[in-house]
Amino acid sequence: MGSDTGPSKTRKVVVTGGAGFIGSHLAEKLAGKGYQVAIIDNLANGKMENIAELLKRDNVEFVKDSITNIALMRKLFQGVEYIFHQAALTRVPHSIDDPLTTNETNIKGTLYVLMAARENKVKKVIYASSSSVYGEVLTLPQKENMPTNPLSPYALTKLAAEHYCEVFRQIYGLSTISLRYFNVYGSRQDPTSRYATAIAAFIGRISQNLPPVIFGDGEQARDLTFVEDVVQANMLAAESKAEGVFNIGSGKSTTVNQLADLMLRLTGKNLKPIYQSARLGDPRRTLADISKSKSFGYEPKYSLEEGLRKTLREFGYEI
């Protein structure tokens, strides 16, 4: 995306949710390419520490507000080329606890983003969707043309927003692409959150010499995707002509037991996992068919062990 010298400063992009886990990595990469980057985040999930260094650059601005503020979206999107729509309430358990707030942010907020993008003639909206839209599947790998079966309010909002993107593409001619992320991990995930993903939660426990907690029997399998591969997918998707829905994963599946064993080996910890009841709304298995995404150049560059090593180093481990 962009030339070796970077795009001109007139090329402006917006990252919604840009102070969050994935959004901050994406904003950092875009700024490094020379784009004028506007980050909007209400800090419900995002953290200023994720973008503190980034804000020292003269081509990055931060707006603390919500995507449900349509007047702000209309103003912020003026002269914008690409919108990377990462903002969402992202946790399945939270959506079960509070479906109304999840609906407000993830569906209404996405509608406002699309309306403001259309009005400002934005070149393309790159939407962060989720593999959770598939729900429980009988056959693997998961392909984009499979029936969807969301098992949680979160998954349902992600699917509804995908449909909004497609409707705006078909009716209004707004170029949109929805990237279905599979179990993204990396630095800047919050290991202390009660909604922490498995890898972040494991790091949080292991760093305190506490055994990792596994929900269920640990034989549930996940397609674990390193955050830098997700960033690469967004960059490629923006400047490609690809539209519609695309899986973004590693194309490999790992059980939670295998993941715990690998992380304990990498950190040199002799701890035995604790098992607790399975959580509602979590599918048994995920595995992405990524052949469609390869059509716009996506190819995961990190194996699970490489991604984990880099993540653990970011959390202070010397490995």
C-alpha positions in Angstrom: 0.0 0.0 0.0 1.7 3.2 -1.1 5.1 3.6 -2.7 8.6 3.3 -1.1 8.5 7.0 -0.4 4.9 6.8 1.0 1.8 8.4 -0.3 1.3 12.2 -0.4 0.0 13.8 2.7 -3.3 14.4 0.9 -4.1 10.7 1.2 -6.2 10.5 4.4 -7.5 7.4 6.1 -9.6 6.9 9.2 -9.2 4.0 11.6 -12.3 3.6 13.8 -11.4 1.9 17.1 -7.8 2.9 16.3 -6.8 2.9 20.0 -7.8 -0.7 20.4 -5.8 -3.9 19.9 -6.0 -4.4 16.2 -6.8 -0.8 15.3 -3.7 0.5 16.9 -1.4 -1.9 15.0 -3.2 -0.9 11.8 -2.9 2.8 12.5 0.8 2.4 13.2 1.4 0.7 9.9 -0.6 3.2 7.9 1.2 6.1 9.6 4.5 4.5 8.8 3.5 4.4 5.1 3.0 8.2 5.2 -0.8 8.4 5.2 -2.6 11.1 7.2 -4.3 8.9 9.8 -7.3 10.0 11.9 -8.1 7.7 14.8 -11.5 7.7 16.4 -12.1 5.8 19.6 -14.3 6.3 22.6 -11.8 4.2 24.7 -14.5 1.7 25.8 -12.0 -1.0 24.7 -9.1 1.1 23.4 -6.3 2.5 25.5 -4.3 5.7 25.0 -1.1 3.8 25.9 -1.6 1.8 22.6 -1.2 5.0 20.5 0.9 7.2 22.8 4.0 6.9 20.7 2.0 7.1 17.5 0.5 10.5 18.5 4.0 12.0 18.5 3.9 11.9 14.7 2.6 14.9 12.7 0.5 12.7 10.4 -1.7 11.2 13.1 -4.6 12.8 14.9 -6.9 11.3 17.6 -10.5 12.0 18.3 -12.1 10.7 21.4 -15.7 10.0 20.5 -18.1 7.3 19.4 -19.0 6.0 15.9 -22.6 6.5 17.0 -22.0 10.3 16.7 -23.0 10.6 13.0 -22.4 14.4 12.9 -18.8 13.8 13.8 -18.5 11.0 11.3 -19.8 13.2 8.5 -17.2 15.8 9.4 -14.3 13.4 10.0 -14.7 11.6 6.8 -14.3 14.6 4.6 -11.5 14.1 2.0 -10.9 10.5 3.3 -9.8 7.8 0.9 -10.2 4.7 3.1 -12.0 3.9 6.3 -10.8 0.9 8.3 -13.8 0.2 10.4 -12.4 -1.7 13.5 -14.6 -0.1 16.2 -16.9 -2.6 18.0 -17.8 -4.1 21.3 -15.9 -7.3 20.6 -16.5 -9.9 23.3 -19.0 -12.7 23.1 -19.6 -12.9 27.0 -20.1 -9.1 27.1 -22.7 -9.3 24.3 -24.6 -12.0 26.2 -24.5 -9.8 29.4 -25.4 -6.6 27.5 -26.9 -7.2 24.1 -28.4 -3.8 23.8 -25.1 -1.9 24.0 -23.5 -4.3 21.7 -26.3 -3.8 19.1 -26.0 0.0 19.5 -22.3 0.1 18.8 -21.9 -2.7 16.3 -25.0 -2.3 14.1 -26.1 1.3 14.5 -22.5 2.5 14.6 -21.6 0.7 11.4 -24.7 2.1 9.7 -23.5 5.6 10.6 -20.0 4.9 9.4 -21.4 3.7 6.0 -23.8 6.6 5.7 -21.1 9.2 6.4 -18.7 7.3 4.0 -21.2 7.4 1.2 -22.0 11.1 1.7 -18.3 11.9 1.6 -17.6 9.7 -1.5 -15.1 7.6 0.4 -13.2 5.3 -1.9 -13.6 2.1 0.2 -14.7 0.9 3.6 -12.7 -2.1 5.0 -14.9 -3.7 7.7 -13.6 -5.9 10.5 -16.0 -8.8 10.7 -15.6 -12.1 12.6 -15.5 -15.8 12.1 -18.1 -16.0 14.9 -20.8 -15.4 12.2 -20.4 -19.1 11.2 -21.4 -20.4 14.6 -21.1 -24.2 15.0 -20.2 -26.0 11.8 -20.3 -29.6 10.8 -17.6 -29.4 8.1 -14.2 -27.7 8.1 -12.6 -25.5 6.8 -15.1 -22.7 6.9 -15.8 -21.1 3.6 -17.4 -17.8 2.9 -20.3 -19.4 1.0 -21.3 -21.6 3.9 -24.6 -20.8 5.8 -24.1 -18.6 8.8 -25.4 -19.4 12.3 -24.4 -16.8 14.9 -24.5 -18.2 18.4 -24.3 -14.9 20.3 -25.5 -11.3 20.1 -22.0 -10.3 19.2 -21.9 -12.7 16.3 -25.3 -11.6 15.1 -24.2 -7.9 15.1 -21.2 -8.7 13.0 -23.3 -10.6 10.5 -25.9 -7.8 10.3 -23.1 -5.2 9.7 -21.7 -7.4 6.9 -25.1 -7.2 5.2 -25.2 -3.5 5.7 -21.9 -3.2 3.9 -23.1 -5.3 1.0 -26.4 -3.3 0.8 -24.5 0.0 0.6 -22.3 -1.5 -2.1 -25.2 -2.7 -4.2 -27.6 0.2 -3.7 -25.3 3.2 -3.3 -22.2 2.1 -5.1 -20.0 2.4 -2.0 -17.0 0.0 -2.3 -17.0 -2.3 0.8 -15.1 -5.4 1.9 -15.8 -7.4 5.0 -12.9 -9.3 6.5 -13.9 -12.2 8.8 -11.1 -12.4 11.4 -10.3 -15.7 13.0 -9.1 -15.6 16.6 -6.6 -12.7 16.4 -3.8 -12.5 18.9 -0.7 -10.4 19.6 0.6 -7.5 21.7 -1.8 -4.9 23.2 -4.5 -7.4 24.1 -5.6 -6.9 27.7 -4.7 -10.0 29.7 -6.5 -8.7 32.8 -10.0 -8.3 31.2 -12.7 -10.8 32.2 -13.3 -11.1 28.5 -9.7 -11.7 27.6 -9.0 -14.1 24.7 -7.3 -17.3 25.5 -3.7 -16.2 24.6 -3.9 -12.9 26.4 -5.5 -14.6 29.4 -2.9 -17.4 29.4 -0.1 -14.8 29.4 -1.7 -12.9 32.2 -1.9 -16.0 34.4 1.5 -17.5 33.4 3.3 -14.2 34.1 2.0 -14.5 37.7 3.2 -18.1 37.9 -0.5 -19.2 37.9 -1.7 -22.1 35.8 -3.7 -21.2 32.7 -7.5 -21.6 32.9 -9.1 -23.6 30.2 -12.9 -23.4 29.7 -14.3 -26.8 28.7 -12.2 -29.8 27.9 -9.6 -27.9 25.9 -10.1 -29.9 22.8 -12.0 -27.1 21.2 -9.9 -25.9 18.2 -9.1 -22.5 17.0 -7.6 -20.9 13.9 -5.2 -18.5 15.6 -4.2 -15.5 13.5 -1.3 -13.2 14.3 -2.2 -9.5 14.4 0.4 -8.5 11.9 -1.1 -10.8 9.4 -4.5 -9.1 10.0 -2.9 -5.7 9.4 -1.4 -7.0 6.1 -4.8 -8.2 5.0 -6.4 -4.8 5.7 -3.7 -3.0 3.7 -4.0 -5.4 0.8 -7.8 -5.3 0.8 -8.0 -1.5 0.7 -6.1 -1.0 -2.5 -7.4 -4.1 -4.2 -10.6 -4.3 -6.3 -11.9 -7.0 -4.0 -15.4 -6.6 -2.5 -17.6 -8.8 -0.5 -16.7 -11.2 2.3 -13.3 -12.8 2.9 -11.9 -15.0 5.6 -8.7 -13.8 7.3 -7.0 -16.6 9.3 -3.9 -18.8 9.4 -5.5 -21.7 7.6 -4.4 -24.0 10.5 -6.3 -25.1 13.6 -4.9 -25.6 17.2 -6.6 -27.1 20.2 -6.6 -25.0 23.4 -4.8 -27.8 25.1 -2.0 -27.6 22.4 -1.9 -23.9 22.8 -1.5 -24.0 26.5 1.3 -26.7 26.2 3.1 -24.5 23.6 2.9 -21.4 25.7 4.1 -23.1 28.8 7.1 -24.6 26.8 8.0 -21.2 25.3 7.9 -19.5 28.7 9.7 -22.4 30.5 6.9 -22.7 33.1 6.0 -26.0 34.8 2.3 -25.4 35.4 -0.7 -27.6 34.8 -3.8 -26.0 33.4 -7.0 -25.7 35.4 -10.3 -26.7 33.7 -13.6 -24.8 34.2 -17.0 -25.0 32.6 -17.3 -24.2 28.9 -18.5 -20.7 28.0 -21.8 -20.0 26.2 -21.6 -18.8 22.6 -18.2 -20.2 21.8 -18.1 -22.5 18.7 -16.3 -25.8 19.1 -14.0 -25.4 16.2 -12.8 -22.7 13.8 -10.6 -23.2 10.7 -10.5 -20.7 7.9 -10.4 -21.5 4.2 -8.3 -18.6 3.1 -8.1 -19.4 -0.7 -10.5 -16.6 -1.6 -8.4 -14.0 0.3 -5.3 -15.1 -1.6 -7.0 -13.5 -4.7 -6.1 -10.1 -3.4 -2.6 -11.2 -2.2 -3.2 -12.2 1.4 -0.8 -14.9 2.7 -0.2 -15.3 6.4 3.5 -14.8 7.2 3.7 -16.0 10.8 3.4 -19.6 12.1 1.7 -19.9 15.6 5.1 -20.4 17.3 6.6 -17.3 15.5 3.6 -15.2 16.4 3.6 -16.3 20.0 7.3 -15.7 20.4 6.9 -12.1 19.1 3.9 -11.6 21.3 5.6 -12.9 24.4 8.6 -10.7 23.8 6.3 -7.7 23.7 5.0 -8.8 27.1 8.5 -8.8 28.4 9.6 -12.4 28.0 13.1 -13.0 26.8 12.7 -15.8 24.3 
